[in-house]
């Protein structure tokens, strides 16, 4: 059974860093498009970053470029989101997601087949 479990969220101050982890079971990272999304209260779920199967192809949402880094450890079947220089507007529940399609994925949450339960990130000013 496919499962994604996120961890690493917390309460930090502006300018701090956090690293989120997503451990996958029942699916293989090297065969999946792995994405990070976030959802703030009253807002739609939005794309943050994705990494394509076993390639080095990565996409970021513009507001996180240069601050966030998505990477994976194939041996641990884990994908990470390193978040630096955090801002209050980064506060949200962060979700890990997997897309099993053979292409390069998308920014649309509806295209992802599996989701984690989410981890809360709160950045105080």
N, C-alpha and C positions, 0 to 999 in steps of 0.2 A: 504494500500500500504506500502510495506516494505521500510524503510528508515533508514540510519545511518548518523549521523551528528557529525563530530569530532570538537574539539576545544582545545585550550591550547598551541598551538605552539607559537614559538617566537624566538627572537635572544638572546642568552645567551653566557656567557664566559665558557671556559673549566673549568670543576669542578663544575659547577652550576647544578641545578635541574629544571626539568619541570614535570608537570603532564598533560597528555593528557586525554581528556574525549571523550567518544563516546556514544551518546544517541540513543537508538534504538526505532523505532516505527513500528508497524505492524508486529513485531516478538517478541518472548519471549526469553530472555537471558537464562533462565533455560532450554530451549529446543534447544539451539543453541551452536555450537562451535564458540566462538568469538576469532578472531585473530587480531593481529597488524602486519602490514607489513610496509616496507619503501622503497623508491626509490630515489636514488641520481641521479643527471644529468648524462646521458650517461650509466647508469647501469640498470640492470634488477631489477624488484621488488623483494625484499627479505623478508623472514619470520623473524619476531622478537620474537613473543610470541603468545601463544594461551591458552585458558582456556576452559575446556570441560563442557558444559551444567551446571547442578547444582552440579557438583562434585568439588573436590579440586585438580583435575588432571590438571597440568600446564606444558607446555613445553616452553623452551627458546632457542633462537639461542645462540651459545656458546659465542659470543663476548659480549653479554649483560648480561650473568649470573652474579649474584651478584651485578649488578648495576641497572637493570630494574626490576620492579615488575608489573605484571598484576593482577588486581582484579576487582570485580564487586559489584554493589549494585543492587540486584534483585528488590527491591522496587522501585528504580528509573529507572530500565531498562537501566542501564548505566554501561559500562565497562571502566576501567581506565588503563593507562600505566604510572606508576611513574618511572621517569628516573632520576637517580642520577649519580654523577661523570661523567657528559657528556664530550665527547671528540669531537674534530673536525670531526672525521670520522663518528660520529653519525648524522651529518647533512644530511637531506633528507626530502622529503615529506612523512609524516606518514599517513597510511590508516588503518581504521578499517574495518573489514570484518566479515561476518557471513556465516557459513557452516551449512546447515540443515541436514547433513547426520547423521545416527545413530551411527557412530563409533567414533574414537578418533581424527579425522581430520588429516590434513597433513601440510607440509611446502609449498605445491604447491599452488600458487595463483589461478590456474585454478580450484581448487576444491571448491572455495568459491563462494557462490551464490550472495551475496549482498555486496556492497562496499559503503563507504563514499566518500566524495569529496576530502579528504586529508587535512592535516594541515602542514605547513612548520615549520621545526625545523632547526635552523642554530646555530652552535656552533663555536664561534671564539676562536682562540688560543691566 
